[in-house]
Amino acid sequence: MTETDEIRTLLNMRIDALQRRDAATANKALDPNVVAFEVAGPLQIPPAQATDSALTQAWLDTFDQGPTVTMEELSIHADGTVAFCHSLNRLQGTRIDGQPIDITMRSTLGLRKQDGEWKIIHGHTSFPR
């Protein structure tokens, strides 16, 4: 399996886990010291918060239907133990209050391979303005 295949497998595992509302499995893709710049504030989410499966689960539990995540235009650049990728990610679902969600975000990820395993060490998600 190529580095690109390994990273694509990791990203698909994370998306699959999010869609199954399995926060613990989804967060296994994250390095414990991940730097996270996400759509929901604050500007930078501390690593302990970004990797906290209970917080991720609480967010997933706000969905009545979904979430469904579709990764489009994925581009992966890997070289040995360091990689980055970018994509457009569509998030769809319905919140428990009935509010529909259908948004497309830009995503850029930095990854590092340690002990034979890729982990996300940097995540940046943003909306076009």
GULUMVO-25922 format. One record per atom (N, C-alpha, C): y, x, z. Coordinates in steps of 0.2 Angstrom, whole numbers, plus 2048, in hexadecimal, padded with zeros to 3 digits. Atoms other than C-alpha are relative to their C-alpha. Layout:
BEGIN
YXZ/...
This chain:
BEGIN
7FA804800/800800800/806805800/7FA7FC801/8118077FB/8057FE806/7FB8027FB/820808807/8037FA7FF/7FD806802/8287FA7FE/7FB7FA802/8058067FE/8187EF800/8007FF808/8018017F8/8177F3813/8077FD803/7FA8037FE/8297EE815/8017F97FE/801807802/8277DE80B/7FC7FC804/8058037FB/8187DA816/8037FF806/7FD8007F9/8227DD826/8057FA7FF/7FB806800/8307D1820/7FD7FA7FF/803806801/8257C481A/7FC7FE806/8038017F9/81B7C582B/8067FD804/7FB8037FC/82C7C2833/8027F97FE/7FE806803/8317B4828/7FB7FA802/8058057FF/8207AB82A/8007FF808/8008017F9/8217AD83D/8067FC802/7FA8047FE/8337A683E/7FE7F87FE/801807803/82D797833/7FA7FC804/8058037FC/81E79483F/8037FF807/7FC8017F9/82B79584E/7FC805805/8037FC7FB/8227A4855/804806801/7FB7FB7FF/8307AF85C/7FD807802/8037FA7FE/8247BC864/7FE8047FA/8037FD806/81C7C0853/8068027FC/7FA7FE804/82D7C084A/803806803/7FC7FA7FD/8357CC856/7FC807800/8047F9801/8267D9854/8038047FA/7FE7FC806/82F7DE844/806804802/7FA7FD7FE/83E7E484E/7FF806805/8007FA7FC/8417F5856/8037FE807/7FD8027F9/8457F4869/807802800/7F97FE800/8557FC865/8047FE7FA/7FD802806/85A7F2856/8077FF801/7F9801801/86C7F1851/8017F97FC/800807803/8707DE84D/8077FE7FF/7FA804802/87F7D7844/7FE7FA7FD/803806803/87A7C5842/8067FB7FF/7FB806802/8847B583C/8037FD806/7FD8037FA/8857AE84D/802806805/7FD7FB7FC/8907B8859/7FC802806/7FB7FC801/8937C3861/8008057FA/8007FB806/8987D1854/7F9804800/8067FC800/8897DB85A/7FC7FD806/8058037FB/87A7D4863/7FC806803/8047FB7FD/8737E0870/7F98007FF/807800801/8627E686D/7FB7FC804/8048047FC/85A7DE87C/8017F97FF/800807802/8617CD876/7FD7FF7FA/803801807/85C7D0864/7F9800800/808800800/84A7D3869/7FD7FC805/8028057FA/8497C6877/7FC7FA7FC/804805803/83B7BB871/8027F9803/7FF8077FD/8407AD87D/8077FD7FD/7FA802803/8527AD875/7FE7FD7F9/802801807/84A7AD863/7FD7F9800/8048067FF/83E79F869/8057FA801/7FB8067FE/84D794870/8037FE7FA/7FC801806/85679685F/7FB7FC7FB/805803804/846791856/7FE7F9802/8028077FD/843782861/8067FB7FF/7FB804802/85477B85B/7FF7FC7FA/802803807/84B77684B/7FB7FA801/805806800/843765849/7FB8017FA/8047FE806/83D76A837/8038077FE/7FE7F9802/83D77C832/800805806/7FC7FD806/844789831/7FB8027FB/8037FD806/83F78D820/8048067FE/7FC7FB802/84579E81A/7FD8037F9/8017FD807/8457A4808/8048067FF/7FD7F9801/8487B6804/8018017F8/7FF800807/8507B87F3/8038077FE/7FD7FA802/8557C77E9/7FF806804/8027FB7FB/84C7D37F5/8008077FC/8017F9803/84F7E67F1/7FF804806/8037FB7FB/8467F37FB/8018077FE/7FF7F9802/84B8057FB/7FD804806/8047FD7FB/83E810805/7FF8077FE/8017F9801/83C823807/7FD803807/8047FD7FA/82F829814/8017FC806/8008037F9/835823825/8067FC801/7FA8037FF/84581B821/8017FB7FA/7FF805806/84980B816/8067FB802/7FB8057FF/8567FE813/7FE7FB7FB/801806805/8557ED80A/8067FB801/7FB805800/8607DF806/7FE7FA7FC/802806803/85E7CD801/8057FB801/7FD8067FF/8657BC800/7FB7FB803/8058047FC/85C7B180D/8037F9801/7FE8077FF/85D79E80D/7FC7FD806/8038037FA/85A79581D/8017F9800/800807800/85678381D/7FC7FD806/8038047FB/85177682A/8047FA802/7FC8057FC/856768835/800801807/8007FF7F8/85C76A847/7FE7FA803/8038067FC/85575F855/8067FB800/7FB8057FF/866756855/8017FD7F9/800803807/863751842/8058047FB/7FC7FC804/86F75E83B/7FC8047FB/8037FC805/86976582A/803807800/7FE7F9801/86A778828/7FE8027F9/8017FD807/86B77F816/8058067FF/7FB7FB800/873790816/7FD8067FC/8027FA803/8727A080C/804806802/7FC7FB7FD/8767B0814/7FE8077FC/8017F9802/8777C380F/7FC803805/8037FC7FB/86B7CE818/7FF8077FE/8017F9801/86A7E1819/7FC802806/8057FE7FA/85C7E9824/7FF8087FF/8027F9800/8597FB828/7FA801804/8068007FD/84880082D/7FE808801/8037FA7FF/83F80F834/7F9800801/807800800/82D814833/7FE805806/8027FC7FA/82681A844/7F97FF802/8078017FF/81481D848/7FC7FC7FB/803804806/80F816837/8027F9800/7FE807800/81880683A/8087FF7FF/7FA802802/8287FF832/8037FB806/7FC8057FC/8357F783E/8078007FE/7F9801802/8467F083B/804803806/7FC7FD7FB/8537FB844/8077FE7FF/7F9802801/8637F383C/7FF7F97FC/800806804/8667E1837/8077FE7FF/7F9803801/8767DA82F/8007FA7FC/800806804/8787C882A/8077FE7FF/7F9802800/8887C1823/8007FA7FB/7FF805805/88E7B2819/8058027FB/7FB7FF805/8987B3809/8067FB802/7FA8047FE/8AA7AC80C/8037FE7FA/
